[in-house]
Amino acid sequence: MKNNVKYLSTTLLLTGLLFLGCETGVEVNKSTTNNKKLKQQEPVLSGIVDKPTNQVVTNSSGQKLSIQKLYSSSAQPGYYLQVGFFQKYKPNSTFEKQLQNTGLKFTILNKNGDFHALIGAYKSYNEARAEIPTVKSRLNKKSFVVHVLRP
């Protein structure tokens, strides 16, 4: 019985050490194992993202542009093109069908009873801005870039 307890405690200890050694968050470069030296790379990111700072965007002539920021816990964070704004009432089905017919990904964001019709999401301001002519040709509507963030 003592041998079993000792065996179990040793096994548990070794398993715990092995677990801790494997879960350090550092990847090892396997190409250097032939040289018997292990090269450590940068730690693996945990997925926690800092709150974004205010971004200053300038146009081609050097003027500073302000980007409207919308905070939403439901929409995917990123840059969008706003093609419509509706106070108090959700856009009608005709407008939504018009958005669907463009073939572009869109979302209707409800923010305190006001509805924003957004196309996107895009990874960067410049990527969103490059799509403005496409949106204008498909919808025949002006649009501008907004930045959707998590609260």
C-alpha positions in Angstrom: 0.0 0.0 0.0 2.8 2.4 0.8 4.5 1.6 -2.5 1.2 2.5 -4.4 0.9 5.8 -2.5 4.6 6.6 -3.2 4.2 5.6 -6.9 1.0 7.8 -7.3 2.6 10.8 -5.6 5.7 10.5 -7.8 3.6 10.1 -10.9 1.5 13.1 -9.9 4.5 15.2 -9.2 6.2 14.3 -12.6 2.9 14.9 -14.4 2.6 18.4 -12.8 6.2 19.3 -13.7 5.6 18.1 -17.3 2.4 20.1 -17.5 4.2 23.2 -16.3 7.1 22.7 -18.6 4.8 22.3 -21.6 2.5 25.3 -20.8 5.1 28.1 -20.6 3.8 29.9 -23.6 7.2 29.8 -25.4 7.7 28.0 -28.6 10.9 26.2 -29.3 12.5 26.4 -32.7 12.8 22.7 -33.7 15.3 23.4 -36.5 18.1 24.0 -34.0 17.6 20.7 -32.1 20.4 19.1 -34.2 22.9 21.6 -32.7 21.8 20.6 -29.2 20.9 24.2 -28.6 17.3 25.3 -28.2 16.5 28.7 -29.5 13.5 30.4 -27.9 11.3 32.6 -29.9 9.1 35.4 -28.7 6.3 34.3 -26.3 3.0 33.3 -27.8 0.4 36.0 -27.5 -2.5 35.1 -25.3 -5.2 36.9 -27.3 -5.6 39.7 -24.8 -5.6 43.0 -26.7 -5.0 46.4 -25.2 -7.6 49.1 -25.8 -6.8 51.0 -29.0 -5.3 54.4 -28.7 -6.7 57.4 -30.7 -5.5 57.0 -34.2 -4.5 60.0 -36.3 -5.2 59.5 -40.0 -4.1 62.0 -42.6 -5.2 62.3 -46.2 -2.9 62.7 -49.1 -2.5 66.4 -48.6 -1.5 66.0 -45.0 -4.7 67.1 -43.4 -5.8 65.3 -40.2 -9.0 63.4 -40.6 -11.3 62.5 -37.7 -12.8 59.0 -37.7 -16.1 58.5 -36.0 -15.9 55.8 -33.4 -18.7 53.5 -32.5 -18.5 51.3 -29.4 -20.4 48.0 -29.7 -20.2 44.7 -27.9 -22.1 42.9 -30.7 -20.4 44.0 -33.9 -17.0 42.7 -35.0 -14.4 45.4 -34.2 -12.8 47.0 -37.3 -13.3 49.7 -39.9 -16.6 50.0 -41.7 -18.2 52.2 -44.3 -21.3 53.8 -43.1 -23.9 54.1 -45.8 -26.9 55.1 -43.8 -28.1 56.4 -40.4 -31.6 56.1 -39.1 -32.9 57.8 -36.0 -35.4 55.9 -33.9 -36.5 53.6 -36.7 -34.8 50.5 -38.2 -34.2 50.8 -42.0 -37.0 49.4 -44.1 -36.8 46.1 -46.0 -36.3 47.9 -49.3 -33.0 49.4 -48.1 -31.9 46.1 -46.6 -32.6 44.3 -49.9 -30.6 47.0 -51.7 -27.7 46.3 -49.4 -28.0 42.5 -50.0 -28.0 43.0 -53.7 -24.6 44.6 -53.6 -23.0 41.4 -52.6 -21.0 43.2 -49.8 -21.1 42.1 -46.2 -23.2 44.5 -44.2 -24.6 44.9 -40.7 -27.2 47.2 -39.1 -25.8 48.4 -35.8 -28.3 49.5 -33.1 -26.7 52.1 -30.9 -29.0 53.6 -28.3 -32.0 53.5 -30.6 -30.2 54.9 -33.6 -29.4 52.5 -36.5 -26.1 52.7 -38.4 -26.0 50.8 -41.8 -22.4 49.6 -42.1 -20.5 47.7 -44.8 -17.5 45.7 -43.8 -15.5 45.0 -41.5 -12.1 45.9 -42.9 -8.8 45.5 -41.2 -7.5 49.0 -41.7 -8.7 52.5 -42.5 -7.0 52.5 -45.9 -8.6 49.2 -46.8 -12.0 50.5 -46.0 -11.3 53.8 -47.8 -10.3 52.0 -50.9 -13.7 50.4 -51.1 -15.6 53.7 -51.2 -15.7 53.8 -55.0 -17.0 50.2 -55.1 -19.8 51.0 -52.6 -20.7 54.2 -54.5 -21.0 52.4 -57.8 -23.1 49.5 -56.4 -25.3 51.5 -54.0 -25.2 55.0 -55.6 -24.7 56.3 -52.1 -21.9 58.3 -50.4 -20.1 56.6 -47.5 -17.5 57.3 -45.0 -15.2 55.3 -42.7 -16.2 54.6 -39.1 -14.2 52.7 -36.5 -16.1 50.1 -34.4 -14.5 49.2 -31.1 -15.3 47.1 -28.1 -16.5 49.2 -25.1 
